[in-house]
Each structure stands twice: as C-alpha cells, then as structure tokens.
C-alpha cells in the first residue's frame, strides 16, 4: 500500500508563491493541499494518524510542466506519427502534462501528412503520459544561414498560401510557427499567421535587431530557443535577443541543458526578460534513451554523452532534455526555484494560450530536482 505523507511548510506555486503550503500525498496521488496550518482542521484524525509528517521548507509544489517545443523522446519522433506513446511517456513521467508536437522542416505534403496522422491523439489524456495540445512548425520558413539541424533542401520562402496548407491540415491545431522574418516578403506570411491566431516565433534567423523588432511589432510573440540559431547578442549589433527583450509581449524560449546555453547567459535571459522566459526541451527522439544513432527528420544524428549532433558534424541537433531536468539545471545556474518553475509552467502555457492542467503536479526539492509526479 502506498505511503501517505503530509508535507508542510512547502511553497505552492500560486500567484504570488506561498511559502506556507501543505500537501497530503499518497503514492502518486495528491489527496489535498492548502495553506498554513489548515491541515490540522481539514484532515481527519484517521488521515493524520496514518500520515508520515515531513517538514518541507524549500520544497515547491507546481502544476504539471508545459513544453511548447518538443520533437519527441523514448526513441520516437513526432514524425513517427503512429507510434508516439513512448515519447509522451518519457516526458509525462518527468512531470510534463501538456506538450506541443514540434515538427522539423520537411516538404509541405509530408508535414501535412504528419499533422493529419497525429490529430486523433490531440487532447487524449492517458495516465503517465503528456497530453498533446497542438503543433509547432519549426520550419520550413527559416533561414539557410541558421538552419541548424534542418535539411537545407526542405527550406522555402514563406508565403501565405503555403502557410494555409499547413493550417488546414492541422484543423486549427497549428499553435505556433517558427519563421525567419527577413525571408518573409513584406511580412505577409507573419500577418496571415496573426490573422489566423497562430503564434509566430522569430527563429532560425539572420534578422538584425531592426528586422526582428519589426516582426515583433507586427505581432510575432516568441523567440525560438533564445541565442541558438540566430545572430548573437552583440553590443553593436544586438540582434533578435535584444529585440525580444525590448518587446514586452514576447516570450523567450530557452533550452537549459548546460549544452545549448552557458550558465551566465541563462541568468542573463531571465534578467533581460523577467517573467517572460519559457523553458523548452527541443527534445528529439533520444530523450530518455541511451547514446547511439538516431534521426531528426531526414538527418542522421549521433548522440554521445547525451548530446545530440548531426552525424559527422559539431552541429547540435535538438536535445535529450526533459523539462524536469531543465528546471533543475536552471536552479543550478542560479535561477530562483519559483522563477524556474514558472518558466516551465505558467509562462509557456500563457505564451500559446493553453490552460494549465489542474490535475497534474510536480513536487520539486530545494535544488529543483523532481521528487514526484502527482495526480490530483
């Protein structure tokens, strides 16, 4: 029989965060939660007699994580549309309750087919798995100069017509698209995205500060994996990162795995855009798996020491991250626990207009490590 534990003096990630919370947990079930010493009145004598009482100062109870940029895990990518349960399980068991399926650049007809095949899985709630809420097209409207792990032959100039082909295939589930604004003539495709309600993320781009700022002023509202696959933050040529920081409505994605972004630059992002950083995994099929050969779209990838690179190159090809690990790494880099947890919960959910899951929770230790995934 699972143990019943009463955690008290923990922080509940409410707004503002409360450091005097309590939670009654039985195995993986959250039985009750509250503030202060109200557990003494709300819990029965029988419940208290059966419970192990733990002082949990410094611990935090957060909603389930929301990952708005994830390509797969458990040995499968979302392009493997008929068999993605392993990916959803890897991330679900690491505390992610809501997930957006990110698709790499491919021919339009292939991306359309992937969306259509995944549509029946949208919104399905399976115990132990993350729930798919929609799509993120990370291409094909990106810059060849910053293509990263995208096959160059699949890239194309943005057009409203091509966008609408993806939108129709998604049946309204295309929530986000990454776009290099300098490749979009007159920003016509960006404007059509805004009209359709698709969030535009500036990314995989050679845009200057001025070009990126113009895109944000036209309605782009995210920056895809900040610092990576774009002009760097430079004191004379500030580029897209500074443009995002100067645009209060923009959310900055950040891959916090200790590989994509150095610790001081992680702290810098949180300082430049307080309350606007969304931790993402950008995880590919190898998340939760051993080192070895994998694929990302049409590209061969080699994973060594949990770092994914295009085979035969030094180009990073996504990550093997979970959001639980991203939160822990952010805390290790000096980001306060509550701020790191918000960056994996409320901030990304708000960026795409997703409701936060009220039936799934992550219990985090003082160092940000995941201590339990709980179902309410």
Secondary structure, DSSP 8 states (H G I E B T S, - for coil): ---EEEEEEEEE--SS-EEEEEEEEETTEEEEEEETTTHHHHS-HHHHHH-EEEE-TT-EEEE-EEEEEE-EETTEETTSTT--HHHHHHHHTTTEEEEEEEEE---HHHHHHHHHHHGGGTT---TTS-EEEEEEEE-SSS-GGG-SSS-GGG-----HHHHHHHHHHHTT-EEEEEE-GGGSGGGHHHHHHHHHT-EEEE-SB---HHHHHHHHHTT--EETTTTTTB----SSS-HHHHHHHT-TT-EEEEE-SSSSS-HHHHHHHHHHTTT-EEEE--B-TTTTS-SEEEEETTEEEEEETTEEEETTS--B--B---HHHHHHHHHHTT--HHHHHHTTTHHHHHHTT----SSEEEEE-TTS-EEEEEE-
